[in-house]
Amino acid sequence: MGIGTHAPEYSFDIQSSSLDIAARIKSTGTDGKSKFRLENDGRNWSLGVDGYQSDKFQIRDETANLPRFTINTEGHFGLGKDNPQTTVHIGTLSACMSIDEYTDTTAVPLPTNGTQAMIYIKGNKLIIKWNDGGTTRHKYLPLDGTSVTWAY
């Protein structure tokens, strides 16, 4: 089916020559759900807004009946959490985060004064860098031995 085209290239194809194009799925019911569902023979996923759950935006694994990605109305982002309590909230039974080594040839950007911290791996060191009143500070943890001493 084509909208805005006489020759759709996909089963459902929307095209427009304007700079802005939008499609809307809207629930007008109180605490309604609006979602887009993707399914294949092995997995079912949904992307939507859930009014029953305080209007959170979620990507859900419908096969497992679990939230995989949530943004609530405060702007908190959750991975594996349907109720993130902080700006970034990672939570499952096996909550962890993987960080690949920083391999860009440019210098690591400096954090903004008093508002940012950065965590990255470079040269076998886990580095935490922050801005302290205009002075960039950092600590690192060597990753090439058994040491657990933080160094400046």
MDAnalysis code that builds the backbone (N, CA, C; Angstrom):
import MDAnalysis as mda
import numpy as np

u = mda.Universe.empty(456, n_residues=152, atom_resindex=np.repeat(np.arange(152), 3), trajectory=True)
u.add_TopologyAttr("name", ["N", "CA", "C"] * 152)
u.add_TopologyAttr("resid", np.arange(1, 153))
u.add_TopologyAttr("resname", ["MET", "GLY", "ILE", "GLY", "THR", "HIS", "ALA", "PRO", "GLU", "TYR", "SER", "PHE", "ASP", "ILE", "GLN", "SER", "SER", "SER", "LEU", "ASP", "ILE", "ALA", "ALA", "ARG", "ILE", "LYS", "SER", "THR", "GLY", "THR", "ASP", "GLY", "LYS", "SER", "LYS", "PHE", "ARG", "LEU", "GLU", "ASN", "ASP", "GLY", "ARG", "ASN", "TRP", "SER", "LEU", "GLY", "VAL", "ASP", "GLY", "TYR", "GLN", "SER", "ASP", "LYS", "PHE", "GLN", "ILE", "ARG", "ASP", "GLU", "THR", "ALA", "ASN", "LEU", "PRO", "ARG", "PHE", "THR", "ILE", "ASN", "THR", "GLU", "GLY", "HIS", "PHE", "GLY", "LEU", "GLY", "LYS", "ASP", "ASN", "PRO", "GLN", "THR", "THR", "VAL", "HIS", "ILE", "GLY", "THR", "LEU", "SER", "ALA", "CYS", "MET", "SER", "ILE", "ASP", "GLU", "TYR", "THR", "ASP", "THR", "THR", "ALA", "VAL", "PRO", "LEU", "PRO", "THR", "ASN", "GLY", "THR", "GLN", "ALA", "MET", "ILE", "TYR", "ILE", "LYS", "GLY", "ASN", "LYS", "LEU", "ILE", "ILE", "LYS", "TRP", "ASN", "ASP", "GLY", "GLY", "THR", "THR", "ARG", "HIS", "LYS", "TYR", "LEU", "PRO", "LEU", "ASP", "GLY", "THR", "SER", "VAL", "THR", "TRP", "ALA", "TYR"])
u.atoms.positions = np.array([
    [0.856, -1.166, 0.000],
    [0.000, 0.000, 0.000],
    [0.899, 1.224, 0.000],
    [0.617, 2.168, -0.845],
    [1.399, 3.380, -0.928],
    [0.578, 4.604, -0.587],
    [1.162, 5.481, 0.205],
    [0.560, 6.784, 0.505],
    [1.525, 7.819, -0.031],
    [1.069, 8.657, -0.944],
    [1.928, 9.658, -1.556],
    [2.782, 9.107, -2.684],
    [2.505, 7.877, -3.097],
    [3.243, 7.261, -4.197],
    [2.325, 6.311, -4.952],
    [2.549, 6.216, -6.254],
    [1.812, 5.253, -7.063],
    [2.611, 3.977, -7.264],
    [3.860, 3.988, -6.807],
    [4.730, 2.821, -6.961],
    [5.414, 2.503, -5.633],
    [4.664, 1.972, -4.662],
    [5.285, 1.663, -3.367],
    [6.394, 0.621, -3.513],
    [7.469, 0.846, -2.765],
    [8.606, -0.065, -2.792],
    [8.561, -1.081, -1.656],
    [7.660, -0.874, -0.713],
    [7.504, -1.758, 0.435],
    [6.028, -2.068, 0.612],
    [5.704, -3.019, 1.474],
    [4.310, -3.380, 1.711],
    [3.503, -2.184, 2.186],
    [4.122, -1.327, 2.982],
    [3.500, -0.079, 3.433],
    [4.529, 1.014, 3.225],
    [4.258, 1.956, 2.340],
    [5.241, 2.942, 1.921],
    [4.603, 4.324, 1.920],
    [5.131, 5.226, 2.779],
    [4.659, 6.609, 2.823],
    [5.763, 7.488, 2.260],
    [5.429, 8.329, 1.289],
    [6.408, 9.233, 0.694],
    [5.814, 10.627, 0.622],
    [6.691, 11.637, 0.695],
    [6.262, 13.030, 0.572],
    [7.428, 13.845, 0.056],
    [7.122, 14.844, -0.755],
    [8.183, 15.730, -1.236],
    [8.411, 16.898, -0.292],
    [7.595, 17.028, 0.757],
    [7.798, 18.122, 1.710],
    [8.974, 17.805, 2.625],
    [9.492, 18.832, 3.304],
    [10.629, 18.639, 4.210],
    [10.225, 17.917, 5.489],
    [8.992, 18.063, 5.885],
    [8.499, 17.412, 7.102],
    [7.428, 16.402, 6.730],
    [7.566, 15.202, 7.264],
    [6.550, 14.176, 7.056],
    [6.323, 13.501, 8.394],
    [5.113, 13.211, 8.702],
    [4.785, 12.586, 9.977],
    [3.638, 11.611, 9.783],
    [3.623, 10.612, 10.609],
    [2.499, 9.692, 10.698],
    [2.064, 9.710, 12.158],
    [0.794, 9.531, 12.399],
    [0.324, 9.591, 13.778],
    [-0.514, 8.364, 14.114],
    [-0.217, 7.830, 15.284],
    [-1.043, 6.798, 15.900],
    [-1.482, 7.410, 17.222],
    [-2.770, 7.635, 17.403],
    [-3.240, 8.390, 18.563],
    [-4.370, 7.654, 19.266],
    [-4.241, 7.568, 20.585],
    [-5.328, 7.070, 21.419],
    [-5.960, 8.271, 22.098],
    [-7.259, 8.437, 21.964],
    [-7.946, 9.566, 22.601],
    [-8.588, 9.158, 23.926],
    [-8.462, 7.905, 24.295],
    [-9.017, 7.442, 25.564],
    [-8.140, 7.845, 26.736],
    [-8.749, 8.005, 27.891],
    [-8.004, 8.322, 29.115],
    [-7.018, 7.199, 29.402],
    [-5.753, 7.569, 29.645],
    [-4.688, 6.602, 29.921],
    [-4.544, 5.563, 28.809],
    [-4.769, 5.981, 27.566],
    [-4.686, 5.061, 26.439],
    [-3.262, 4.707, 26.067],
    [-3.154, 3.691, 25.235],
    [-1.858, 3.241, 24.700],
    [-1.851, 3.507, 23.200],
    [-0.730, 4.022, 22.718],
    [-0.492, 4.153, 21.285],
    [0.813, 3.437, 21.005],
    [0.781, 2.461, 20.122],
    [2.021, 1.749, 19.864],
    [2.068, 1.212, 18.445],
    [3.280, 0.992, 18.030],
    [3.609, 0.405, 16.745],
    [4.217, -0.942, 17.063],
    [3.752, -1.982, 16.412],
    [4.215, -3.327, 16.743],
    [4.948, -3.948, 15.555],
    [6.096, -4.561, 15.841],
    [6.899, -5.250, 14.835],
    [6.993, -6.720, 15.240],
    [6.706, -7.601, 14.305],
    [6.700, -9.025, 14.623],
    [7.346, -9.820, 13.501],
    [8.006, -10.904, 13.882],
    [8.438, -11.903, 12.914],
    [8.178, -13.267, 13.527],
    [8.724, -14.319, 12.936],
    [8.419, -15.657, 13.441],
    [9.082, -15.954, 14.783],
    [10.041, -15.136, 15.205],
    [10.753, -15.435, 16.444],
    [10.595, -14.434, 17.565],
    [10.202, -13.194, 17.244],
    [10.159, -12.167, 18.290],
    [9.120, -11.117, 17.954],
    [8.515, -10.545, 18.989],
    [7.547, -9.464, 18.851],
    [8.021, -8.270, 19.683],
    [8.072, -7.100, 19.056],
    [8.516, -5.869, 19.703],
    [7.444, -4.809, 19.537],
    [7.387, -3.871, 20.480],
    [6.495, -2.729, 20.314],
    [7.228, -1.453, 20.689],
    [6.776, -0.366, 20.112],
    [7.321, 0.966, 20.338],
    [6.111, 1.849, 20.577],
    [6.049, 2.511, 21.727],
    [4.864, 3.309, 21.961],
    [4.858, 4.097, 23.249],
    [3.712, 4.725, 23.476],
    [3.449, 5.525, 24.670],
    [2.340, 4.832, 25.444],
    [2.551, 4.667, 26.745],
    [1.596, 3.945, 27.581],
    [1.001, 4.885, 28.618],
    [-0.228, 5.339, 28.387],
    [-0.910, 6.231, 29.327],
    [-1.183, 5.578, 30.663],
    [-1.414, 4.285, 30.663],
    [-1.651, 3.558, 31.903],
    [-0.402, 3.543, 32.777],
    [0.773, 3.659, 32.149],
    [2.050, 3.666, 32.878],
    [2.647, 5.072, 32.891],
    [1.866, 6.067, 33.225],
    [2.319, 7.463, 33.370],
    [2.913, 8.039, 32.084],
    [2.370, 7.651, 30.938],
    [2.756, 8.206, 29.633],
    [4.221, 7.994, 29.283],
    [4.762, 6.872, 29.677],
    [6.148, 6.542, 29.352],
    [6.260, 6.124, 27.889],
    [7.397, 6.492, 27.273],
    [7.735, 5.999, 25.949],
    [8.563, 4.744, 26.152],
    [8.183, 3.659, 25.479],
    [8.906, 2.408, 25.682],
    [9.132, 1.652, 24.390],
    [10.239, 0.935, 24.365],
    [10.446, -0.149, 23.419],
    [10.374, -1.408, 24.272],
    [9.409, -2.247, 23.941],
    [9.167, -3.443, 24.751],
    [9.421, -4.704, 23.939],
    [9.987, -5.687, 24.597],
    [10.098, -7.032, 24.061],
    [8.794, -7.727, 24.451],
    [7.841, -7.757, 23.543],
    [6.525, -8.322, 23.843],
    [6.591, -9.836, 24.021],
    [7.549, -10.486, 23.370],
    [7.690, -11.930, 23.517],
    [8.036, -12.276, 24.963],
    [8.955, -11.522, 25.556],
    [9.353, -11.749, 26.948],
    [8.505, -10.940, 27.927],
    [7.650, -10.045, 27.407],
    [6.830, -9.151, 28.219],
    [7.691, -8.305, 29.167],
    [8.772, -7.707, 28.593],
    [9.701, -6.906, 29.378],
    [10.003, -5.593, 28.677],
    [10.155, -4.504, 29.463],
    [10.623, -3.256, 28.864],
    [12.118, -3.365, 28.597],
    [12.562, -2.888, 27.450],
    [13.986, -2.898, 27.153],
    [14.562, -1.488, 27.176],
    [13.696, -0.486, 26.943],
    [14.116, 0.916, 26.833],
    [12.921, 1.760, 27.259],
    [13.116, 2.653, 28.215],
    [12.024, 3.500, 28.717],
    [12.506, 4.929, 28.884],
    [11.689, 5.887, 28.486],
    [11.906, 7.293, 28.828],
    [10.629, 7.765, 29.507],
    [10.763, 8.265, 30.748],
    [9.566, 8.739, 31.438],
    [9.382, 10.239, 31.213],
    [8.321, 10.804, 31.759],
    [7.994, 12.210, 31.503],
    [8.963, 13.179, 32.190],
    [9.830, 12.701, 33.084],
    [10.868, 13.543, 33.675],
    [12.134, 13.529, 32.821],
    [12.145, 12.730, 31.755],
    [13.321, 12.626, 30.901],
    [14.311, 11.578, 31.371],
    [13.945, 10.790, 32.367],
    [14.822, 9.723, 32.832],
    [14.781, 8.568, 31.839],
    [15.958, 7.998, 31.590],
    [16.143, 6.951, 30.592],
    [16.466, 5.648, 31.294],
    [15.725, 4.604, 30.984],
    [15.956, 3.317, 31.615],
    [16.270, 2.230, 30.621],
    [17.295, 1.454, 30.902],
    [17.600, 0.246, 30.134],
    [17.238, -0.933, 31.021],
    [16.262, -1.709, 30.590],
    [15.821, -2.841, 31.399],
    [14.989, -2.421, 32.598],
    [14.589, -1.170, 32.666],
    [13.766, -0.644, 33.772],
    [12.533, 0.016, 33.178],
    [11.376, -0.257, 33.752],
    [10.194, 0.439, 33.274],
    [9.863, 1.651, 34.144],
    [10.655, 1.875, 35.207],
    [10.436, 3.026, 36.069],
    [11.781, 3.647, 36.455],
    [12.495, 4.263, 35.480],
    [13.816, 4.825, 35.797],
    [13.722, 5.941, 36.831],
    [14.632, 5.894, 37.807],
    [14.625, 6.851, 38.912],
    [15.683, 7.930, 38.773],
    [16.614, 7.759, 37.839],
    [17.700, 8.716, 37.636],
    [17.822, 9.007, 36.141],
    [18.667, 9.960, 35.780],
    [18.825, 10.339, 34.382],
    [19.099, 9.122, 33.510],
    [20.019, 8.258, 33.924],
    [20.249, 6.981, 33.259],
    [20.168, 5.904, 34.333],
    [19.268, 4.969, 34.145],
    [19.042, 3.920, 35.135],
    [19.136, 2.575, 34.420],
    [20.190, 1.831, 34.724],
    [20.383, 0.515, 34.143],
    [19.999, -0.498, 35.199],
    [19.102, -1.391, 34.853],
    [18.705, -2.332, 35.881],
    [18.063, -3.586, 35.353],
    [18.698, -4.680, 35.642],
    [18.157, -6.021, 35.466],
    [18.916, -6.874, 36.465],
    [18.641, -8.142, 36.483],
    [19.396, -9.015, 37.380],
    [20.871, -9.051, 37.021],
    [21.185, -8.812, 35.759],
    [22.581, -8.827, 35.322],
    [22.983, -7.443, 34.808],
    [22.650, -6.410, 35.566],
    [22.936, -5.036, 35.134],
    [24.430, -4.817, 34.994],
    [24.825, -4.416, 33.810],
    [26.211, -4.078, 33.576],
    [26.268, -3.175, 32.357],
    [27.414, -2.554, 32.164],
    [27.614, -1.683, 31.024],
    [28.968, -2.020, 30.423],
    [29.016, -2.117, 29.122],
    [30.278, -2.373, 28.432],
    [30.789, -1.067, 27.843],
    [32.084, -0.839, 27.963],
    [32.710, 0.355, 27.409],
    [33.867, -0.106, 26.537],
    [33.814, 0.252, 25.260],
    [34.929, -0.047, 24.369],
    [35.986, 1.040, 24.517],
    [37.229, 0.719, 24.158],
    [38.310, 1.685, 24.256],
    [38.062, 2.873, 23.340],
    [38.386, 4.066, 23.820],
    [38.294, 5.287, 23.027],
    [39.426, 5.242, 22.018],
    [39.081, 5.144, 20.727],
    [40.106, 4.986, 19.701],
    [40.186, 6.160, 18.745],
    [39.397, 7.191, 18.970],
    [39.447, 8.374, 18.106],
    [40.842, 8.990, 18.211],
    [41.357, 9.509, 17.116],
    [42.693, 10.099, 17.134],
    [42.703, 11.500, 17.719],
    [41.543, 12.121, 17.879],
    [41.480, 13.446, 18.499],
    [41.472, 13.280, 20.014],
    [41.748, 14.353, 20.699],
    [41.745, 14.319, 22.163],
    [40.316, 14.102, 22.668],
    [40.210, 13.464, 23.810],
    [38.908, 13.288, 24.436],
    [38.377, 14.671, 24.794],
    [37.125, 14.995, 24.450],
    [36.590, 16.322, 24.761],
    [36.626, 16.600, 26.254],
    [36.772, 17.862, 26.600],
    [36.781, 18.248, 28.009],
    [35.361, 18.403, 28.509],
    [35.097, 17.988, 29.739],
    [33.750, 18.154, 30.292],
    [33.435, 19.636, 30.512],
    [32.165, 19.975, 30.362],
    [31.703, 21.337, 30.605],
    [31.795, 21.641, 32.093],
    [32.128, 22.879, 32.420],
    [32.330, 23.306, 33.799],
    [31.168, 22.915, 34.709],
    [31.435, 22.020, 35.633],
    [30.496, 21.662, 36.686],
    [29.273, 20.888, 36.253],
    [29.167, 20.538, 34.958],
    [27.944, 19.885, 34.524],
    [28.148, 18.519, 33.898],
    [29.378, 18.118, 33.658],
    [29.604, 16.850, 32.981],
    [30.730, 16.060, 33.617],
    [30.627, 14.769, 33.464],
    [31.725, 13.861, 33.766],
    [31.793, 12.884, 32.605],
    [32.951, 12.351, 32.355],
    [33.131, 11.399, 31.270],
    [33.815, 10.157, 31.796],
    [33.385, 9.015, 31.310],
    [33.991, 7.740, 31.655],
    [34.379, 7.082, 30.343],
    [35.639, 6.690, 30.238],
    [36.094, 6.050, 29.001],
    [37.310, 5.185, 29.301],
    [37.657, 4.337, 28.337],
    [38.834, 3.479, 28.451],
    [39.824, 3.899, 27.387],
    [41.072, 4.099, 27.791],
    [42.139, 4.431, 26.841],
    [43.450, 3.927, 27.417],
    [44.220, 3.244, 26.591],
    [45.539, 2.767, 27.015],
    [45.508, 1.891, 28.245],
    [44.613, 0.921, 28.304],
    [44.477, 0.004, 29.438],
    [44.164, 0.695, 30.760],
    [43.426, 1.813, 30.680],
    [43.005, 2.516, 31.889],
    [41.529, 2.877, 31.778],
    [40.798, 2.660, 32.854],
    [39.440, 3.164, 32.968],
    [39.579, 4.562, 33.557],
    [39.142, 5.572, 32.804],
    [39.369, 6.967, 33.197],
    [38.042, 7.648, 33.479],
    [37.990, 8.365, 34.579],
    [36.860, 9.234, 34.904],
    [37.400, 10.653, 34.903],
    [36.817, 11.501, 34.082],
    [37.267, 12.887, 33.937],
    [36.093, 13.800, 34.260],
    [36.342, 14.869, 35.017],
    [35.290, 15.824, 35.342],
    [35.874, 17.226, 35.402],
    [35.000, 18.220, 35.407],
    [35.415, 19.621, 35.457],
    [35.089, 20.146, 36.852],
    [36.097, 20.624, 37.548],
    [35.950, 21.117, 38.915],
    [36.231, 22.613, 38.925],
    [35.189, 23.412, 38.679],
    [35.339, 24.871, 38.706],
    [36.306, 25.393, 37.668],
    [36.346, 24.787, 36.501],
    [37.243, 25.226, 35.436],
    [38.525, 24.423, 35.334],
    [38.780, 23.565, 36.315],
    [39.957, 22.700, 36.282],
    [39.521, 21.288, 35.931],
    [40.091, 20.738, 34.874],
    [39.764, 19.370, 34.496],
    [40.542, 18.416, 35.386],
    [39.830, 17.516, 36.017],
    [40.449, 16.525, 36.898],
    [40.114, 15.137, 36.367],
    [40.936, 14.180, 36.738],
    [40.647, 12.810, 36.344],
    [41.264, 11.829, 37.336],
    [40.680, 10.646, 37.373],
    [41.225, 9.500, 38.092],
    [41.197, 8.348, 37.111],
    [42.110, 7.422, 37.300],
    [42.078, 6.261, 36.434],
    [42.370, 4.995, 37.228],
    [41.892, 3.903, 36.699],
    [42.115, 2.588, 37.269],
    [42.843, 1.755, 36.227],
    [44.083, 1.321, 36.517],
    [44.808, 0.487, 35.555],
    [44.057, -0.828, 35.311],
    [43.969, -1.235, 34.054],
    [43.257, -2.459, 33.708],
    [44.193, -3.580, 33.276],
    [45.495, -3.376, 33.417],
    [46.449, -4.365, 32.931],
    [47.125, -5.153, 34.048],
    [46.516, -5.226, 35.189],
    [47.087, -5.992, 36.289],
    [46.025, -6.283, 37.327],
    [46.465, -6.564, 38.520],
    [45.522, -6.876, 39.580],
    [45.302, -5.694, 40.508],
    [45.890, -4.560, 40.199],
    [45.755, -3.375, 41.032],
    [44.328, -2.856, 41.048],
    [43.900, -2.399, 42.201],
    [42.591, -1.747, 42.303],
    [42.757, -0.347, 42.904],
    [43.940, 0.202, 42.802],
    [44.229, 1.528, 43.342],
    [43.868, 2.600, 42.320],
    [43.085, 3.547, 42.737],
    [42.758, 4.690, 41.881],
    [43.945, 5.635, 41.895],
    [44.313, 6.145, 40.749],
    [45.447, 7.066, 40.636],
    [44.978, 8.368, 39.997],
    [45.730, 9.449, 40.276],
    [45.427, 10.752, 39.676],
    [46.264, 10.959, 38.455],
])
